[in-house]
Amino acid sequence: MFYAHTNGEDISHWQPLKNHLENVASIAGDLGEKIGLADHARLIALLHDIGKYSLAFQKRLLGSIRRVDHSTAGAFEIKTHVKPPLLSTLLAFCVLGHHGGLPNYGSPIDDSSDSSLCARLKRKLEDFSSYKHDFEFIDMRLPKMNIQPITKSGGFSTSLIVRMLYSILVDADFLDTETFMNQGKKPRGEYESINALTLRFNDFLKRFYQPQTKIHAYRTEILHQCLNKSKQKPSLFNLTVPTGGGKTYSSMAFALNHAISNHLDRIIYVIPFTSIIEQNAALFKDALGKQNVLEHHSNFDWNPEHKQSQLVGYEDGDENIIQKLKLASENYDIPVVVTTNVQFFESLFSNLPSRARKIHNMARSVIIFDEAQMIPRDFIKPCLYAVIELVTNYECSAVLCTATQPVIDILLPNRSTQPEEIVKNPKELYERFQRVKIESLNTITDNQLINTLNGHDQVICIVNTRRHAREIFSGIQPNNSFHLSTLMCAAHRSVTLLKIRNHLDKGEPCRLVSTQLVEAGVDIDFPIGYRALAGLDSIIQAAGRVNRNMKSEKGTLFVFEPQSPAIRRIPAFIQQGADVARQILREFEKDPISSEAIKEYYRRMYQFQDEQSFDRQDILGCFEKMGIRDADFDFKTAAEKFRLIADPTVSIVIKFDDQAERLLKEVIQTTNPGMFIRQLQPYTVNIYEKEFNSLLNLGKIDIYHDTFSVLNDMQDYNDETGLRIPEEDTVKGEAVFF
């Protein structure tokens, strides 16, 4: 008898290897059915662990410390018996990487000690031939894979087949091992159906069907257009909705009803910022039930060891819900997922089993990309290629949702694949929502700006750097004046926003100086705004904080060019956008935020870029090689290079209030500090490593359990502007945190 796994009990309770392989093959076949790769998935699953038929591996189960390569055997058999050679290589990738990750192809001259596919297939393996006693005949004849290549070479499309099959294999392997180790299945699945959730959501939306104001009537019209368009076949869509147009609910309404019309499996809602993902996830949980919505990002800790009391929004009695959501975070086996650009795209390009495990459940999904213009320019081509691939070959619909729709036709792999607009005549819709006029100012000094802001009772001013925001804030009148930046922890920003909304609702004086973080999904409404020159997309987002609810006929956003000693360096991406926006503001003076102006802005932005700037790390080059031989793919290299956040950040915990103090006291006493990650998240500030090291070297940081970095003196945290950082000239602008 050969065994796959032990469970700490005597050998009579170990899992027979034959059972494991058959179980995994059965699960993989079922998972592969939905993407037309059932036979391929079943074969790699049946062969993935045949290396465990060696005596050396069985001795390891009995306690031997000698390491045994059990993954190469299945790949060797596939390369030997599966035809044609290209297909055998694709399948071999999956088997080789099912534990350590998808490797690079390498070169036929690689040494057997290397980690590439070519190298590993040269290794001398332990005798695994006993697998033939359990499996006398395995049919290795496979049907042709039917895909439509999105590029001339077909390399990128072929590489995604490998990722899909790899995802299926590792998920099936995890699921069967999990079942054995737990002596039965964990509480996965059994969520409400997409049909039931859609009925629930449509019923929830009825509260908006009797609008009381003009802007609410416009939002309701957008909602109905989304519902009507949901009957379309799966495709690539644009949802171009002006700021304040209610796109959060309308996009989800389209997604759910579209999924029903096309028998799709799930909704994946992808958001660029963690600063808005929690509020959107909360909206969807309220409408659909918290048990049916997975919130998945780095700030939401689903560690299985943590208790429900550490998860905000969940209560005693929610243990079963929480356990299911923790499991769903592993493979997205749930009707609605709310996640970030980083989690979504880095999973798609990851070579590691734990992250790639969810990829197959991205197939047959409706994927909403909120604020689509925020996909980082340095990675926009591989991101768009992946989206087009999912739409073309895996029955997905993708929706690019934004008020400032980027012109992506020149970036797409196939010019015939063009987005279809969901709302009728976005230009006319823009004109209806036109509630802000843009006026360009000349260069102004900080003193001039401060005097101007002090002359308004209610005004918002948005600038490009934290240092500049703090400088301007220091000069405005102190009564009912506020500051917002990422140097304030989320709990601090929430308290500040509550005060701001309260003053605005009461018609009381209120002045706000902020960095660009306020432009993304923050529902505030000022009559007058000032915006430091930046990209046109940022200017339009800033305009969305002015006269948002049409309280007056038209508000005004003044765009100015700052002249300030507080600005030592503007990040290159902001400066480049500002240079193009300056041209647009001049040439489209009457209406610089019209749909025509936006198109011209993006056309010029892309025109200024060389081809490499849209794929700065040459991710596509790992799969689209000139003169490609066999399946010469560099999965490992691509995964290492694909990092949407280039500059690493460090979290610092702030003792902002009594709750934070209490939690930190519990952290000191616990043996499991990780269980407090979620609860302390609202009290953290993310800063760059250089900034962190400055604070650490000055003795201003205490380390708790090698887990939390804690600011030890609140004298270094201002109750209006947040964390004080030495050498502020190191600031690179607002960081986008994942």
PAMARNU-731646 format. One line per 4 residues: their letters; for each residue x, z negated, y of C-alpha. Coordinates in nm, 2 decimals, padded with zeros to 4 digits, always signed. Each point is the difference from the previous one (the first is absolute). Layout:
// residues N
A) X Z Y; ...
This chain:
// residues 738
MFYA) +00.00 +00.00 +00.00; +00.13 +00.09 +00.35; -00.12 -00.18 +00.31; -00.05 +00.09 +00.36
HTNG) -00.04 -00.34 +00.17; +00.03 -00.37 -00.07; -00.23 -00.26 +00.16; +00.19 -00.32 -00.06
EDIS) -00.18 -00.07 -00.33; +00.11 +00.05 -00.36; +00.06 +00.36 -00.12; -00.35 +00.02 -00.16
HWQP) -00.14 +00.02 +00.36; +00.24 +00.27 +00.13; -00.13 +00.34 +00.09; +00.07 +00.27 -00.26
LKNH) +00.18 +00.29 +00.17; -00.23 +00.26 -00.16; -00.30 -00.18 +00.15; +00.15 +00.00 +00.34
LENV) +00.09 +00.37 -00.01; -00.35 +00.09 -00.12; -00.17 -00.22 +00.26; +00.21 +00.13 +00.29
ASIA) -00.06 +00.36 -00.12; -00.37 -00.06 -00.01; -00.01 -00.15 +00.35; +00.23 +00.27 +00.14
GDLG) -00.21 +00.28 -00.15; -00.31 -00.14 +00.17; +00.18 -00.04 +00.33; +00.14 +00.35 -00.03
EKIG) -00.34 +00.16 -00.07; -00.11 -00.01 +00.37; +00.30 +00.21 +00.11; +00.00 +00.24 -00.29
LADH) +00.32 -00.15 -00.16; -00.14 -00.20 -00.29; +00.21 +00.16 -00.27; +00.32 -00.03 +00.20
ARLI) -00.07 -00.37 +00.09; -00.09 -00.08 -00.36; +00.33 +00.15 -00.13; +00.24 -00.18 +00.24
ALLH) -00.19 -00.33 -00.06; +00.03 +00.04 -00.38; +00.38 +00.06 +00.03; +00.09 -00.22 +00.29
DIGK) +00.12 -00.30 -00.21; +00.11 +00.16 -00.32; +00.35 -00.13 +00.08; -00.13 -00.34 -00.10
YSLA) +00.00 +00.12 -00.36; +00.38 -00.07 -00.01; +00.12 -00.31 -00.18; +00.21 -00.09 +00.31
FQKR) -00.32 -00.03 +00.21; -00.18 -00.20 -00.26; +00.29 -00.24 -00.01; -00.04 -00.03 +00.38
LLGS) -00.35 -00.12 -00.05; +00.14 -00.26 -00.24; +00.24 -00.13 +00.27; +00.30 +00.24 +00.02
IRRV) +00.14 +00.03 +00.35; +00.13 +00.35 -00.06; -00.17 +00.25 +00.23; -00.16 +00.30 -00.17
DHST) -00.11 +00.32 +00.16; -00.34 +00.06 -00.15; -00.13 +00.26 +00.26; +00.23 +00.29 -00.07
AGAF) -00.11 +00.05 -00.36; -00.35 +00.13 +00.09; +00.15 +00.23 +00.27; +00.25 +00.13 -00.26
EIKT) -00.28 +00.09 -00.24; -00.20 +00.17 +00.27; +00.30 +00.21 +00.11; +00.06 +00.09 -00.36
HVKP) -00.35 +00.10 -00.11; -00.21 +00.08 +00.31; +00.00 +00.36 +00.13; +00.06 +00.15 +00.25
PLLS) +00.31 -00.18 +00.12; -00.14 -00.05 +00.35; -00.30 -00.18 -00.14; +00.21 -00.22 -00.22
TLLA) +00.21 -00.11 +00.30; -00.30 -00.09 +00.20; -00.13 -00.23 -00.28; +00.35 -00.13 -00.07
FCVL) +00.03 -00.13 +00.36; -00.31 -00.21 -00.06; +00.12 -00.16 -00.32; +00.35 -00.06 +00.13
GHHG) -00.13 -00.18 +00.31; -00.28 -00.21 -00.14; +00.20 -00.32 +00.05; +00.29 +00.06 +00.24
GLPN) -00.16 +00.28 +00.22; +00.00 +00.38 +00.02; +00.36 +00.11 +00.00; +00.16 +00.30 +00.17
YGSP) +00.05 +00.31 -00.22; +00.37 +00.00 +00.05; +00.23 +00.27 -00.14; +00.09 +00.12 -00.35
IDDS) +00.35 -00.12 +00.06; -00.10 -00.36 +00.07; +00.16 -00.27 -00.21; -00.23 -00.18 -00.25
SDSS) +00.06 -00.33 +00.19; -00.17 +00.14 +00.31; -00.37 -00.07 +00.07; -00.12 +00.36 +00.04
LCAR) -00.23 +00.17 -00.24; +00.27 +00.24 -00.12; +00.24 -00.29 -00.05; -00.24 -00.22 -00.20
LKRK) -00.09 +00.28 -00.23; +00.37 +00.01 -00.11; +00.00 -00.36 -00.10; +00.06 -00.11 -00.36
LEDF) -00.31 -00.18 -00.10; -00.08 -00.26 -00.25; -00.18 +00.14 -00.31; -00.37 +00.01 +00.08
SSYK) -00.11 +00.24 -00.27; -00.22 -00.27 -00.17; -00.27 +00.10 +00.25; -00.07 +00.30 -00.23
HDFE) -00.13 -00.25 -00.27; -00.27 -00.11 +00.24; -00.06 +00.34 +00.14; +00.05 +00.26 -00.26
FIDM) -00.12 +00.28 +00.22; -00.02 +00.02 +00.38; -00.13 +00.33 +00.15; +00.24 +00.09 +00.28
RLPK) -00.18 +00.32 +00.08; -00.15 -00.04 +00.35; -00.23 +00.21 +00.21; +00.12 +00.16 +00.32
MNIQ) -00.02 -00.21 +00.31; -00.23 +00.16 +00.24; +00.10 -00.06 +00.36; +00.00 +00.21 +00.32
PITK) +00.35 -00.03 +00.16; -00.01 -00.07 +00.37; +00.34 +00.15 +00.06; +00.17 +00.32 -00.11
SGGF) +00.24 -00.18 -00.24; -00.27 -00.24 -00.13; +00.26 -00.28 -00.02; -00.19 -00.25 +00.20
STSL) -00.32 +00.06 -00.19; +00.18 -00.03 -00.33; +00.17 -00.32 +00.11; -00.34 -00.16 +00.07
IVRM) -00.12 +00.08 -00.35; +00.29 -00.22 -00.12; -00.10 -00.28 +00.23; -00.36 +00.02 -00.12
LYSI) +00.09 -00.01 -00.36; +00.26 -00.27 +00.07; -00.26 -00.21 +00.17; -00.24 +00.04 -00.29
LVDA) +00.26 -00.10 -00.25; +00.12 -00.31 +00.18; -00.36 -00.11 +00.08; -00.10 +00.04 -00.36
DFLD) +00.31 -00.18 -00.12; -00.06 -00.29 +00.24; -00.37 -00.02 -00.10; +00.06 -00.02 -00.37
TETF) +00.29 -00.25 +00.03; -00.22 -00.21 +00.24; -00.28 +00.00 -00.26; +00.23 -00.11 -00.28
MNQG) +00.18 -00.27 +00.21; -00.34 -00.15 +00.11; -00.16 +00.04 -00.34; -00.27 +00.21 +00.15
KKPR) -00.07 +00.21 +00.31; +00.02 -00.15 +00.35; -00.31 +00.03 +00.22; +00.07 +00.35 +00.13
GEYE) -00.26 +00.25 +00.12; -00.37 -00.06 -00.02; -00.04 +00.06 +00.38; -00.32 +00.13 +00.15
SINA) -00.02 +00.38 -00.04; +00.08 +00.24 +00.29; -00.38 +00.09 -00.01; -00.10 -00.37 +00.05
LTLR) +00.26 -00.05 +00.27; -00.12 +00.31 +00.18; -00.36 -00.11 -00.01; +00.11 -00.34 +00.14
FNDF) +00.21 +00.15 +00.27; -00.27 +00.25 +00.11; -00.25 -00.29 +00.02; +00.26 -00.20 +00.21
LKRF) +00.03 +00.30 +00.24; -00.38 -00.01 +00.08; +00.07 -00.27 +00.26; +00.16 +00.28 +00.21
YQPQ) -00.29 +00.24 -00.02; -00.18 -00.13 +00.31; +00.27 +00.02 +00.27; -00.07 -00.18 +00.32
TKIH) +00.26 +00.16 +00.22; +00.14 +00.35 +00.06; +00.33 -00.07 -00.17; -00.17 -00.15 -00.30
AYRT) -00.21 +00.31 -00.02; +00.31 +00.21 +00.00; +00.15 -00.21 -00.28; -00.31 +00.03 -00.21
EILH) +00.00 +00.38 +00.04; +00.36 +00.00 -00.13; -00.10 -00.21 -00.29; -00.29 +00.24 -00.09
QCLN) +00.24 +00.30 +00.02; +00.24 -00.18 -00.24; -00.29 -00.06 -00.24; -00.11 +00.36 +00.01
KSKQ) +00.35 +00.13 -00.05; +00.05 -00.22 -00.30; -00.17 +00.25 -00.23; +00.30 +00.24 +00.03
KPSL) +00.23 +00.07 -00.29; +00.33 -00.19 -00.01; +00.25 +00.13 +00.25; +00.23 -00.10 +00.29
FNLT) -00.21 -00.11 +00.30; +00.05 -00.10 +00.36; -00.21 -00.27 +00.16; +00.07 +00.03 +00.37
VPTG) -00.18 -00.27 +00.17; +00.07 -00.13 +00.36; +00.12 -00.36 +00.03; -00.30 -00.23 -00.01
GGKT) -00.20 +00.25 -00.21; -00.06 -00.23 -00.29; +00.23 +00.19 -00.25; +00.06 -00.31 -00.22
YSSM) -00.36 -00.01 -00.13; -00.06 +00.37 +00.03; +00.31 +00.09 -00.21; -00.09 -00.25 -00.27
AFAL) -00.36 +00.14 +00.00; +00.14 +00.35 -00.05; +00.24 -00.12 -00.28; -00.26 -00.18 -00.21
NHAI) -00.27 +00.26 +00.02; +00.26 +00.28 -00.05; +00.12 -00.19 -00.31; -00.36 -00.01 -00.14
SNHL) -00.06 +00.37 +00.07; +00.32 +00.10 -00.18; +00.02 -00.27 -00.28; +00.32 -00.14 +00.13
DRII) +00.14 -00.34 -00.10; +00.11 -00.20 +00.30; +00.06 -00.02 +00.37; +00.36 -00.07 +00.13
YVIP) +00.00 -00.09 +00.37; +00.36 +00.03 +00.14; +00.08 -00.17 +00.33; +00.33 +00.01 +00.19
FTSI) +00.02 -00.36 +00.13; -00.05 -00.34 -00.16; -00.13 -00.11 +00.34; -00.32 +00.19 -00.06
IEQN) -00.02 +00.02 -00.38; -00.14 -00.36 -00.04; -00.28 +00.06 +00.25; -00.10 +00.33 -00.16
AALF) +00.02 -00.15 -00.35; -00.22 -00.29 +00.12; -00.26 +00.25 +00.13; -00.01 +00.18 -00.33
KDAL) -00.02 -00.33 -00.20; -00.29 -00.11 +00.21; -00.19 +00.32 -00.07; +00.10 +00.06 -00.36
GKQN) +00.07 -00.35 -00.14; +00.35 -00.16 -00.01; +00.01 +00.04 -00.38; +00.00 +00.39 +00.04
VLEH) +00.27 +00.05 +00.26; +00.37 -00.04 -00.07; +00.21 -00.08 +00.31; +00.35 +00.10 -00.09
HSNF) +00.30 -00.03 +00.23; +00.32 -00.21 +00.02; -00.18 -00.28 +00.20; -00.27 -00.05 -00.26
DWNP) +00.16 -00.18 -00.29; -00.16 +00.05 -00.33; +00.25 -00.21 -00.20; -00.19 -00.10 -00.32
EHKQ) +00.15 -00.35 +00.02; -00.17 -00.07 +00.33; -00.33 -00.18 +00.03; -00.31 +00.13 +00.17
SQLV) +00.04 -00.25 +00.28; +00.31 +00.20 +00.12; -00.21 +00.31 +00.06; -00.18 +00.02 +00.33
GYED) -00.36 +00.11 -00.04; -00.04 -00.13 -00.35; -00.15 -00.33 -00.11; -00.03 -00.24 -00.29
GDEN) -00.20 +00.18 -00.26; +00.16 +00.33 +00.07; +00.26 -00.04 -00.28; -00.13 +00.29 -00.21
IIQK) -00.02 +00.23 +00.31; +00.36 -00.09 +00.10; +00.14 +00.05 -00.35; -00.15 +00.35 -00.02
LKLA) +00.13 +00.09 +00.34; +00.35 -00.12 -00.09; -00.01 +00.23 -00.30; -00.15 +00.29 +00.19
SENY) +00.29 -00.02 +00.25; +00.23 +00.11 -00.29; -00.17 +00.33 -00.08; -00.29 +00.06 +00.26
DIPV) -00.27 -00.02 -00.27; -00.27 -00.09 +00.25; -00.25 +00.20 +00.20; +00.14 -00.07 +00.35
VVTT) +00.36 -00.05 +00.10; +00.12 -00.08 +00.36; +00.37 +00.04 +00.03; +00.28 +00.12 +00.24
NVQF) +00.20 +00.32 +00.04; +00.30 -00.18 -00.13; -00.17 -00.12 -00.32; -00.17 +00.33 -00.07
FESL) +00.28 +00.25 +00.06; +00.29 -00.22 -00.12; -00.20 -00.05 -00.33; -00.04 +00.38 -00.03
FSNL) +00.37 +00.06 +00.04; +00.12 -00.31 -00.19; +00.18 +00.03 -00.33; -00.07 -00.36 -00.11
PSRA) -00.27 -00.07 -00.26; -00.16 -00.29 +00.19; -00.06 +00.21 +00.31; -00.06 +00.33 -00.16
RKIH) -00.26 -00.15 -00.24; -00.28 +00.06 +00.25; +00.07 +00.37 +00.06; -00.24 +00.14 -00.27
NMAR) -00.28 -00.19 +00.16; +00.06 +00.18 +00.33; -00.14 +00.31 -00.18; -00.37 +00.07 +00.04
SVII) -00.02 -00.21 +00.32; -00.11 +00.04 +00.35; +00.30 -00.10 +00.21; -00.05 -00.09 +00.37
FDEA) +00.30 +00.00 +00.22; -00.09 -00.20 +00.31; +00.20 +00.08 +00.31; +00.15 +00.29 -00.18
QMIP) +00.23 +00.08 +00.29; +00.20 -00.32 -00.09; +00.15 +00.15 -00.31; +00.37 -00.03 +00.09
RDFI) +00.13 +00.34 +00.12; +00.32 -00.03 -00.20; -00.20 +00.00 -00.32; -00.31 +00.20 +00.10
KPCL) +00.08 +00.31 -00.22; +00.05 -00.18 -00.33; -00.31 -00.22 +00.08; -00.21 +00.31 +00.08
YAVI) +00.13 +00.18 -00.31; -00.11 -00.30 -00.22; -00.35 +00.00 +00.17; -00.04 +00.38 -00.06
ELVT) +00.11 -00.04 -00.36; -00.26 -00.27 -00.06; -00.27 +00.22 +00.15; +00.11 +00.32 -00.17
NYEC) +00.06 -00.12 -00.35; -00.15 -00.35 -00.05; -00.36 +00.04 +00.14; +00.06 -00.22 +00.31
SAVL) -00.14 +00.03 +00.34; +00.22 -00.11 +00.29; -00.13 -00.08 +00.35; +00.23 +00.00 +00.30
CTAT) -00.18 -00.23 +00.23; +00.11 -00.05 +00.36; -00.09 +00.06 +00.37; +00.32 +00.20 +00.05
QPVI) +00.01 +00.24 -00.29; +00.35 +00.13 -00.06; +00.04 +00.38 -00.04; +00.13 +00.01 -00.36
DILL) -00.04 +00.36 -00.09; +00.37 +00.08 +00.05; +00.10 -00.29 -00.23; -00.23 +00.08 -00.30
PNRS) +00.16 +00.16 -00.31; -00.28 +00.26 -00.02; -00.14 +00.14 +00.32; -00.33 +00.08 -00.18
TQPE) -00.06 -00.38 -00.04; -00.15 -00.10 +00.34; -00.20 -00.31 +00.07; -00.37 +00.04 +00.03
EIVK) -00.16 -00.19 +00.30; -00.27 -00.26 -00.10; -00.16 -00.03 +00.34; -00.15 +00.30 +00.18
NPKE) +00.18 +00.12 +00.31; +00.25 -00.28 +00.07; +00.05 +00.14 +00.35; -00.37 -00.06 +00.09
LYER) +00.02 -00.34 -00.16; +00.31 -00.09 +00.21; -00.19 +00.10 +00.31; -00.29 -00.23 -00.08
FQRV) +00.25 -00.29 -00.05; +00.19 +00.09 +00.32; -00.02 -00.34 +00.17; +00.35 -00.02 +00.14
KIES) +00.18 +00.22 +00.25; +00.38 +00.02 -00.01; +00.20 -00.01 +00.32; +00.38 +00.05 +00.01
LNTI) +00.20 -00.22 +00.24; +00.35 +00.05 +00.12; +00.29 -00.23 -00.11; -00.07 -00.36 +00.10
TDNQ) +00.21 -00.31 +00.00; -00.10 -00.32 -00.17; -00.08 -00.17 +00.33; -00.23 +00.29 +00.10
LINT) -00.17 -00.02 -00.34; -00.04 -00.37 +00.01; -00.16 +00.02 +00.35; -00.23 +00.27 -00.12
LNGH) -00.11 -00.20 -00.30; -00.06 -00.31 +00.21; -00.24 +00.21 +00.21; -00.24 +00.04 -00.29
DQVI) -00.23 -00.26 -00.14; -00.01 +00.15 -00.35; +00.28 +00.23 -00.11; +00.22 +00.08 -00.30
CIVN) +00.36 +00.11 +00.02; +00.18 +00.14 -00.31; +00.38 +00.06 +00.00; +00.25 +00.12 -00.26
TRRH) +00.22 -00.30 -00.06; -00.04 -00.37 -00.05; +00.26 -00.08 +00.26; -00.19 +00.20 +00.26
AREI) -00.33 -00.15 -00.09; +00.14 -00.35 +00.05; +00.16 +00.10 +00.33; -00.33 +00.14 +00.14
FSGI) -00.20 -00.30 -00.13; +00.23 -00.24 +00.18; -00.10 +00.14 +00.33; -00.38 +00.03 -00.01
QPNN) -00.23 -00.27 +00.12; -00.02 -00.29 -00.26; -00.37 -00.06 -00.01; -00.17 +00.18 -00.29
SFHL) +00.30 +00.22 -00.06; +00.12 +00.07 -00.36; +00.28 +00.16 -00.19; +00.01 +00.16 -00.35
STLM) +00.29 +00.12 -00.21; +00.13 -00.03 -00.36; +00.22 -00.29 +00.11; -00.33 -00.20 -00.02
CAAH) -00.12 -00.10 -00.34; -00.33 +00.14 -00.12; -00.18 -00.34 +00.05; +00.13 -00.01 +00.36
RSVT) -00.12 +00.36 +00.07; -00.34 -00.08 -00.15; -00.05 -00.30 +00.23; +00.12 +00.21 +00.30
LLKI) -00.24 +00.29 -00.08; -00.29 -00.24 -00.03; +00.07 -00.14 +00.35; +00.04 +00.36 +00.13
RNHL) -00.34 +00.11 -00.14; -00.17 -00.31 +00.13; +00.12 +00.06 +00.35; -00.09 +00.37 -00.01
DKGE) -00.35 -00.07 -00.14; -00.06 -00.25 +00.28; +00.12 +00.24 +00.27; +00.28 -00.24 +00.09
PCRL) +00.35 +00.10 +00.12; +00.22 +00.10 -00.29; +00.34 +00.17 +00.01; +00.18 +00.11 -00.32
VSTQ) +00.36 +00.12 -00.04; +00.07 +00.13 -00.35; +00.23 +00.21 -00.21; -00.15 +00.29 -00.20
LVEA) -00.12 -00.22 -00.28; -00.33 -00.04 +00.20; -00.07 +00.38 -00.04; -00.08 -00.01 -00.37
GVDI) -00.34 -00.12 -00.09; -00.03 -00.29 +00.25; -00.35 -00.01 +00.14; +00.04 -00.09 +00.37
DFPI) -00.16 +00.16 +00.30; +00.16 +00.01 +00.35; -00.13 +00.20 +00.29; +00.35 +00.09 +00.12
GYRA) +00.32 +00.07 -00.19; +00.37 +00.08 +00.07; +00.22 +00.16 -00.27; +00.38 +00.05 +00.02
LAGL) +00.07 +00.36 -00.08; +00.02 +00.06 -00.38; -00.13 +00.25 -00.25; -00.34 +00.16 +00.07
DSII) -00.14 -00.17 -00.32; +00.10 -00.34 +00.14; -00.15 +00.08 +00.34; -00.33 +00.10 -00.17
QAAG) +00.00 -00.32 -00.21; +00.06 -00.20 +00.32; -00.30 +00.18 +00.16; -00.20 -00.13 -00.29
RVNR) +00.03 -00.35 +00.14; -00.15 +00.11 +00.33; -00.37 +00.03 +00.06; -00.03 -00.01 -00.38
NMKS) -00.37 -00.08 +00.00; -00.09 +00.22 +00.30; -00.09 -00.29 +00.22; +00.06 +00.23 +00.29
EKGT) -00.02 +00.37 +00.05; +00.38 +00.04 -00.03; +00.30 -00.22 -00.01; +00.35 +00.09 +00.10
LFVF) +00.33 -00.01 -00.18; +00.31 +00.04 +00.23; +00.31 +00.13 -00.17; +00.32 -00.10 +00.17
EPQS) +00.37 +00.05 -00.05; +00.16 -00.35 +00.02; +00.32 -00.07 +00.19; +00.11 -00.33 -00.13
PAIR) +00.32 -00.20 -00.07; -00.19 -00.14 -00.30; +00.01 +00.33 -00.17; +00.35 +00.04 -00.15
RIPA) -00.08 +00.25 -00.27; -00.32 +00.18 -00.10; -00.02 +00.09 -00.37; +00.06 +00.37 -00.06
FIQQ) -00.34 +00.08 -00.15; -00.17 -00.15 +00.31; +00.23 +00.18 +00.24; -00.06 +00.33 -00.17
GADV) -00.37 -00.04 +00.00; +00.01 -00.10 +00.37; +00.20 +00.31 +00.09; -00.27 +00.23 -00.15
ARQI) -00.29 -00.21 +00.13; +00.14 +00.04 +00.36; -00.03 +00.37 -00.04; -00.36 -00.02 -00.13
LREF) -00.11 -00.24 +00.27; +00.13 +00.25 +00.26; -00.14 +00.32 -00.16; -00.33 -00.15 -00.11
EKDP) -00.05 -00.20 +00.31; -00.38 +00.02 +00.01; -00.04 -00.13 -00.36; +00.33 -00.09 -00.17
ISSE) -00.16 -00.17 -00.30; -00.23 +00.30 -00.10; +00.02 +00.15 -00.34; +00.19 +00.30 +00.14
AIKE) +00.26 -00.24 +00.16; +00.04 -00.19 -00.33; +00.06 +00.32 -00.19; +00.25 +00.12 +00.25
YYRR) +00.18 -00.34 +00.00; +00.05 +00.01 -00.38; +00.10 +00.37 +00.01; +00.28 -00.08 +00.24
MYQF) +00.10 -00.32 -00.18; +00.05 +00.19 -00.32; +00.16 +00.29 +00.19; +00.28 -00.23 +00.12
QDEQ) +00.08 -00.11 -00.35; +00.23 +00.17 -00.25; -00.13 +00.05 -00.35; +00.20 -00.30 -00.13
SFDR) -00.17 -00.25 +00.24; -00.33 +00.02 -00.20; +00.18 -00.10 -00.32; +00.30 -00.19 +00.14
QDIL) +00.11 -00.13 -00.34; -00.05 +00.33 -00.18; -00.25 -00.14 -00.25; -00.14 +00.34 -00.07
GCFE) +00.36 +00.12 -00.08; +00.00 -00.24 -00.30; -00.27 +00.22 -00.16; +00.01 +00.34 +00.17
KMGI) +00.35 +00.11 -00.09; +00.14 +00.35 +00.04; +00.07 +00.16 -00.34; -00.16 -00.30 -00.17
RDAD) +00.10 -00.04 -00.37; -00.22 -00.17 -00.25; -00.19 -00.29 +00.18; +00.29 -00.09 +00.23
FDFK) -00.18 -00.27 +00.19; +00.16 -00.30 +00.17; -00.27 -00.27 -00.04; +00.23 -00.29 +00.05
TAAE) +00.17 +00.14 +00.31; -00.34 +00.09 +00.16; -00.13 -00.35 -00.06; +00.31 -00.16 +00.16
KFRL) -00.03 +00.23 +00.31; -00.37 -00.02 +00.05; -00.04 -00.31 +00.23; -00.25 +00.04 +00.27
IADP) +00.13 -00.31 +00.18; +00.36 +00.08 +00.08; +00.10 -00.33 +00.17; -00.05 -00.31 -00.22
TVSI) -00.17 -00.30 +00.16; +00.00 -00.37 -00.07; -00.30 -00.23 +00.03; +00.03 -00.33 +00.19
VIKF) -00.27 -00.26 -00.04; -00.12 -00.16 +00.33; -00.14 -00.35 +00.02; -00.28 +00.13 +00.22
DDQA) -00.27 -00.26 -00.07; -00.09 -00.30 -00.21; -00.09 +00.22 -00.30; +00.35 +00.16 +00.00
ERLL) +00.16 -00.34 +00.02; -00.21 -00.13 -00.29; +00.08 +00.30 -00.22; +00.37 -00.03 +00.06
KEVI) -00.01 -00.37 -00.10; -00.16 +00.11 -00.32; +00.27 +00.27 -00.05; +00.27 -00.27 +00.02
QTTN) -00.17 -00.20 -00.27; -00.08 +00.28 -00.24; +00.19 +00.15 -00.29; -00.17 +00.34 +00.05
PGMF) +00.04 +00.09 +00.37; -00.12 +00.36 -00.07; -00.35 -00.12 -00.03; -00.01 -00.05 +00.38
IRQL) +00.10 +00.35 +00.10; -00.35 +00.12 +00.07; -00.10 -00.31 +00.19; +00.30 +00.01 +00.22
QPYT) -00.02 +00.37 +00.08; -00.20 -00.05 +00.32; +00.28 -00.22 +00.13; +00.29 +00.25 -00.05
VNIY) +00.18 +00.22 +00.24; +00.19 +00.30 -00.14; +00.33 +00.08 +00.18; +00.30 +00.22 -00.07
EKEF) +00.29 -00.13 -00.21; +00.23 +00.00 +00.30; -00.24 -00.21 +00.20; -00.05 -00.24 -00.30
NSLL) +00.38 -00.04 -00.04; +00.03 -00.09 +00.37; -00.26 -00.28 -00.04; +00.16 -00.11 -00.32
NLGK) +00.35 -00.02 +00.15; -00.14 -00.21 +00.28; -00.14 -00.25 -00.25; -00.36 +00.07 +00.10
IDIY) -00.12 +00.09 -00.36; -00.06 -00.24 -00.29; -00.03 +00.14 -00.36; -00.26 -00.15 -00.22
HDTF) +00.05 +00.04 -00.38; +00.19 +00.33 +00.06; -00.34 +00.14 +00.07; -00.11 -00.06 +00.36
SVLN) +00.20 +00.03 +00.32; -00.15 -00.24 +00.24; +00.06 -00.03 +00.38; +00.11 -00.36 +00.04
DMQD) -00.06 -00.05 +00.37; -00.32 +00.11 +00.17; +00.19 +00.00 +00.33; +00.11 +00.35 -00.12
YNDE) -00.36 +00.11 -00.03; -00.19 +00.05 +00.32; -00.37 -00.07 -00.01; -00.07 +00.31 +00.19
TGLR) +00.26 +00.26 -00.11; +00.11 -00.12 -00.34; +00.34 -00.01 -00.16; +00.31 +00.00 +00.23
IPEE) +00.27 +00.22 -00.14; +00.36 -00.01 +00.13; +00.15 +00.33 +00.10; -00.33 +00.17 +00.05
DTVK) +00.17 +00.33 +00.06; +00.02 +00.04 -00.38; -00.38 +00.05 -00.01; -00.09 +00.35 -00.12
GEAV) -00.36 +00.00 +00.11; -00.31 -00.12 -00.20; +00.08 +00.00 -00.37; -00.26 +00.14 -00.24
FF) -00.03 -00.26 -00.27; -00.12 +00.06 -00.36
